[in-house]
Amino acid sequence: MTDRISSMTKALLTLCIFFICATLGAAMALFARNAAGLLAADLDACNTWKTGAEAARKLRCPCLVLLGANDIMTPTRNGGELAALIAGSRTVTIEDCGHMMQAEAPDAVLDALLGFFV
């Protein structure tokens, strides 16, 4: 379970990189600009990071955990486990959305962020 949570933590943090992507095409353009092997190295880092649960338990600030209902890489069950480790976190599940939620459902992501920060 700790490995899954660690991967989930890293994956959620990595998703912030894609927030500027308004469409799937824009996200793919960003991927195309990456150096060869960068995505593989990032995914490997996600799989080998072992302190995600510990890091999540240490958070002492308001946290929003966004989950894609159809995310295969980071299933909502794993996201819920991670959120449970973060005291006072709020979880929003975006329906009809997978792992690249900023590209797949930018309006829903923006609405969740606005609802959390405003």
N, C-alpha and C positions, 0 to 999 in steps of 0.2 A: 504494500500500500504506500509506503514512504516513497518508493521510486516513482509511482504514478503521480503522487502529489508533487514531488520534486519536478517532474517533467511538466506537470500542469502549471506550476508556478512560473517556470521559465517560459513556457509557451504563452502564458498570459502577458508576461512582461514583454516578450518579443512582439506581440500583437500591436503594441503601442507604435512600433515603427511604421505600421501600415495605416495609421489613422488618417494620413493625408490622402489616401487613395479613395477616390469617389466612385470608381468603377472597377470591375474586374480587369479590364484592359489596362488601366493605369497601374494596377498591382502587378500585372504581368510585365509591363514595361520596366517597373522597378527591379523585378527579378532578373530581367534580361541584362540590366546594367551591372549586376553583381559579378564579381570575379568568379572564375571557374572554381567550383568546389565550396563556395561560401555557404550555400544553403545546406549542403551535406554536413559541413562543419558545425553549423548552427543546430541542426537536428541531432547530431552526435552529442553536442554540449547539453542539449535538453535531456537526452537519455542518460548521460553520465552524472548530471548534477545530483548530489545526494543530500543537500541541506535545505531543500525547499520547504519542507514542513517546519523545520526549526526556524527558518527565516519568517515564515507566515505567522508563527506564534509570537514573534517578537514585534510585529507591527503594532503601532500605537497611534495610528492616524486613521481618519475615515477612509474606508476602502470600498470601491465598487468592483464587484466581480461580474464581468460580462461573459455570458455563455451562449454559444450557438446551439440551438436545439438539435441540429443535424450534424454537429461536429463529430467526425469519426476519429480525428487525431487526439482530441481532448474531450471525451464524452462528458455530458452534463453531470453524471454521477461523480466523476473525478473532480469537476469544478465545485460541486457542492461539498465534497470532502475538504477541499482546499479552503473554501469560504468558511467552513465550520471552524477552521483553525485560526481564523482572523477575527479577533474580538470586535464585535460591533459592525462587521462588514455587511454590505447590502449586495444581494445577488439579483441580477436581471438576466432572464433567458430570452434570447431573441429567436422568435419562431422562424421557420423556413430559412434557416441560416446555418452555414457550416463553420469552418475554422477561420476563414478570412472575412470575418464579419464586417470590417470597415469597408471592404470592397463589395461584399455581397448585399449588405443592408446598411448603407451609410446613414440613411435617415433614422433608422431605428437606433443605431449606435449613438448618433447625435442626440436624439430624444432622451436616451438613457443617461448620457453624460450631463445634459442640461438639467434633467430631473435630479441628478445627484449633486451637482455643483451650484445650481441656482436656487 
